[in-house]
Amino acid sequence: MYKTLRIPCVIMRGGTSRGPYFLASDLPKDSRERDEILMSCPRGSR
């Protein structure tokens, strides 16, 4: 089973692209854990 985390973010749009933006202070300090979280979050698709 997956662990659910709640991390605040803002979905920003620039031109035709959009995606989530996070504050570094809201993410884990461990780079491996942080990268895993960022790669698993949904992308800003249309």
C-alpha positions as CSV (number, residue, x, y, z in Angstrom):
1,M,0.0,0.0,0.0
2,Y,1.2,3.5,-0.8
3,K,1.8,6.1,1.9
4,T,-0.2,9.4,1.3
5,L,1.6,12.6,2.0
6,R,0.2,16.1,1.9
7,I,2.7,18.7,0.7
8,P,1.5,22.2,-0.2
9,C,2.1,23.3,-3.7
10,V,1.0,25.8,-6.3
11,I,0.0,24.9,-9.9
12,M,1.5,27.6,-12.1
13,R,1.0,28.1,-15.8
14,G,3.6,29.6,-18.1
15,G,2.7,29.8,-21.8
16,T,1.2,26.4,-22.7
17,S,2.8,24.5,-19.9
18,R,1.8,24.1,-16.3
19,G,3.0,22.2,-13.3
20,P,3.3,22.0,-9.5
21,Y,5.8,24.2,-7.6
22,F,6.9,23.4,-4.1
23,L,8.9,25.2,-1.4
24,A,12.1,23.4,-0.6
25,S,11.3,23.8,3.1
26,D,8.1,21.7,2.6
27,L,10.1,18.8,1.0
28,P,12.2,16.1,2.7
29,K,15.9,17.0,3.2
30,D,17.0,13.6,2.0
31,S,17.6,13.9,-1.7
32,R,16.5,10.3,-2.6
33,E,13.2,10.6,-0.7
34,R,12.6,14.1,-2.2
35,D,13.3,13.0,-5.8
36,E,11.0,10.0,-5.4
37,I,8.2,12.3,-4.2
38,L,8.7,14.8,-7.0
39,M,8.8,12.1,-9.7
40,S,5.6,10.5,-8.4
41,C,3.5,13.6,-8.2
42,P,1.1,14.3,-11.1
43,R,2.3,16.5,-13.9
44,G,0.3,19.5,-15.0
45,S,-1.4,18.0,-18.0
46,R,-4.3,19.4,-19.9
